[in-house]
Amino acid sequence: MNTNIPDWLEMSAKSFQEQTLERVKDFSLEKLADEALDLDRRQRDFLERECISLYAGTNIMSPRVTRLLGSTLGSRAAEGHPGAKYQTGIHWAEEAEVIAAELIRRVFDAKYAEVRCLSCSMANTAVMNSLTEPGDTIFSLTTPVGGHISHSKIGVAGYRRLDIHDIPYDVQSWEIKLDELRREVKQHPPKLINLGASLILFEYPVREVREIADEVGAYVMYDAAHVAGMIAGGCWQHPLNEGAHVMTASTYKSFGGPPGGIVITNDPQIAKGADRAIFPGMTANFHTNRMAALMVGAAEMLSFGCDYARTCAANAKVLADAFWAEGLAVAGYERGSTDGHMLALDVSKEGMGRAAAQALEQANIITNFNLLPHDPLKIVRNPSGIRLGVQEITRWGAGTAEMDQIAKFFCQVLIEKSPPEQVRPEVKALKKELDTLQFCFPEN
């Protein structure tokens, strides 16, 4: 087996890949195929049966969504619009595509929905390709204050060769500096202002930003990758209703559907531009199996989304207060900790984010280390924070009582420095009690 590991990888990545390839170097191809099944099973068992997953960027799909996502239709191309495809013989898949888009429009009370994006980053790319030209100015939130890499120089915006300016941000109050933003927008008129983030604890002043954008003829895009489920459930600001021209989102994360991205807008020209950017611009086969799976995910959100979002919001508030009571520093606590389902902890006193996330993982608690607004970008590999989301554990049926217990686990690992392997059995016991998915249709 070829073990030529690229030189540009991080040392830990190179070591991991070398060890993995060394372990399987003598496997036959058939044994490697068996190994794939075993790796998948072990990974699912770990995350779904033995762990408390508080990773903010993921979720567990319902049984119906999961089954549909595994359909062999994933290898069937479906280029063009339903009813006018370049391929024949896919009538029923075309119907699923039409219904999925209609349900997404209904979920977000919007006129247009592009559902063929394979990710929210692709959705962001579609919008930027539609509304900007290389060299145009845009304003985005920086990575330390939560801005996504697709809005930055190392992501889509950079590859689009856009002139990226930072949205002024008060790292103490977790607020956009609107007066400074207005001055800078007038000095450097943009085509686009990007709101939304990967660490998104508090709602943004969308109406005020739209007013600033209107002064120079700019568009406002809201990246709702992490909060789409909260918007759909009525527990987060609706960007389009508050003035954003277009919204992008992930269809998993807080939404709980299959992996993918969407573009939502009430503007027909933006919708047309995103449509053409996705096909023929960026993809031909958009994984047709996703459409029926997205139908179910959207139908579940319409049926259960309000209760789900309310439960997520309540759990996040209780968890924040429980963390505080246990002596952990909740980021943004003075402002209320969170407006939605996501939280962040400042663990600089507990050994910084990387060590904290790794210790929690050893106790079967899944998080990720994350920059906080006051962090310099240079410490991105070992920032002061860890990021949490309650969306998945809520879907497993966790309530306020479980939030108190989870906070105690964090205290044991991070403050009391209990060996993680001693905490792990308690974590596994709690997860064993949470074994039935809620807020979804029963498997049939």
Buried (B, 14 or more C-beta within 10 A) or exposed (E): EEEEBEEEEEEEEBEEBEEEBEEEEEEEEEEEEEEEEEEEEEEEEEBBEEBBBBBBBBBBBBBBBBBBBEBEBEEBBBBBEBEEBEBEEBEEBBBBBBBBBBBBBBBBEBEBBBBBBBBBBBBBBBBBBBBBEEEBBBBBBBBBBBBBBBBBBEBBBBEBEBBBBBBBBEEEEBBBBBEEBBEBBEEEBBBBBBBBBBBBBBBBBBEBBBBBBEEBEBBBBBBBBBBBBBBBBEBBBBBBBBBBBBBBBBBBBBBBBBBBBBBBBBBEEBBBBBBBBBBEBBBEBBBBBBBBBBBBBBBBBBEBBBEBBBBBBBBBBBBBBBBBEBBBBBBBBEBEBBBBBBBBBBBBEBBBBBBBBEBBBEBBBBBBBBBBBBBEEEBBEEBBBBBBBBBBBBBBBBBBEBBBBBBBBBBBBBBEEBEBEEBBEBBBEBBEEBEEBBBBBEEE
